[in-house]
Amino acid sequence: MTDILPETPALHADAIEGLFDRTFGPGHFAKTAERLREFSASLPEINRVAIENGEVVGVCRVWPLVVGAARTRALFYGPVAVAPEHRGGRLGQKVTRAALEAGKAAGWPAAILIGAPAYFGEVGFVVAPRGRLTFPGPQDPARVMVCDLAGEAALLEGLVTAP
Ligand SMILES: CC(C)(COP(=O)(O)OP(=O)(O)OC[C@H]1O[C@@H](n2cnc3c(N)ncnc32)[C@H](O)[C@@H]1OP(=O)(O)O)[C@@H](O)C(=O)NCCC(=O)NCCS
């Protein structure tokens, strides 16, 4: 039985960091996405963890960002990670879906994610029109995705930055 819950930092934060250490290679912190996360703080009430037998086996973290000169609010989804021994059941999609529902319920207009279109397309993300969103570092445009929450993700345009 797997429970999908909001993150309670006192209970889950260390285990989440441990999961990231196990799932992402050493190059992870050099990524453009990490430059954005560095200057933001994730939202525990919107983040989702998958708990099995008291252990954190999956996570989707979510970060507030602003987009373009209009400084439109948006949520940045990721990292998404599942412990290697728990893969194969699309658990990463389950935590991402739950975090999307939480973002929508909290009134956030739109979501942004950098990831594999085949995998994240299955939870509602679509590749953003090329050039619509830019980042404070190199980024493959084929992996830049957006999703409607309580508004229209298609309206997002410009440089994505920390608030
Ligand atoms: C990506 C990840 C969360 C998927 O785990 P999961 O939800 O259990 O997914 P499953 O194993 O059930 O299925 C994964 C599917 O995505 C593919 N996939 C594997 N690694 C992937 C990755 N890094 N990004 C996107 N898709 C991936 C698999 O080929 C599989 O496709 P298929 O079923 O059509 O063959 C997990 O592999 C992981 O934690 N990877 C390391 C961290 C990572 O790369 N996160 C994504 C970017 S933020």
The ligand as an ORCA input file, in Angstrom:
! r2SCAN-3c Opt
* xyz 0 1
  C      11.785      8.882    -14.083
  C      11.314      7.996    -12.932
  C      10.711      8.858    -11.830
  C      10.248      7.022    -13.481
  O       9.922      6.069    -12.502
  P       8.438      5.380    -12.517
  O       7.419      6.428    -12.293
  O       8.475      4.209    -11.622
  O       8.267      4.975    -14.031
  P       8.222      3.524    -14.681
  O       9.497      2.799    -14.328
  O       6.933      2.876    -14.339
  O       8.180      3.880    -16.224
  C       9.089      4.821    -16.706
  C       8.884      5.028    -18.162
  O       9.631      6.195    -18.465
  C      10.863      5.838    -19.075
  N      11.935      6.505    -18.310
  C      12.925      5.951    -17.605
  N      13.742      6.887    -17.103
  C      13.247      8.058    -17.483
  C      13.644      9.399    -17.275
  N      14.757      9.766    -16.588
  N      12.880     10.378    -17.784
  C      11.775     10.049    -18.484
  N      11.362      8.807    -18.731
  C      12.085      7.829    -18.234
  C      10.951      4.343    -19.063
  O      11.560      3.956    -20.266
  C       9.483      3.929    -18.983
  O       8.855      3.978    -20.254
  P       8.018      2.725    -20.838
  O       7.102      2.234    -19.748
  O       7.265      3.316    -21.991
  O       9.045      1.742    -21.209
  C      12.495      7.144    -12.358
  O      13.054      6.389    -13.420
  C      13.583      7.970    -11.695
  O      13.502      8.292    -10.505
  N      14.635      8.312    -12.457
  C      15.739      9.107    -11.943
  C      15.347     10.538    -11.731
  C      14.849     11.213    -13.018
  O      15.474     11.086    -14.067
  N      13.712     11.939    -12.925
  C      13.050     12.554    -14.057
  C      13.494     13.925    -14.332
  S      13.051     15.107    -13.082
*
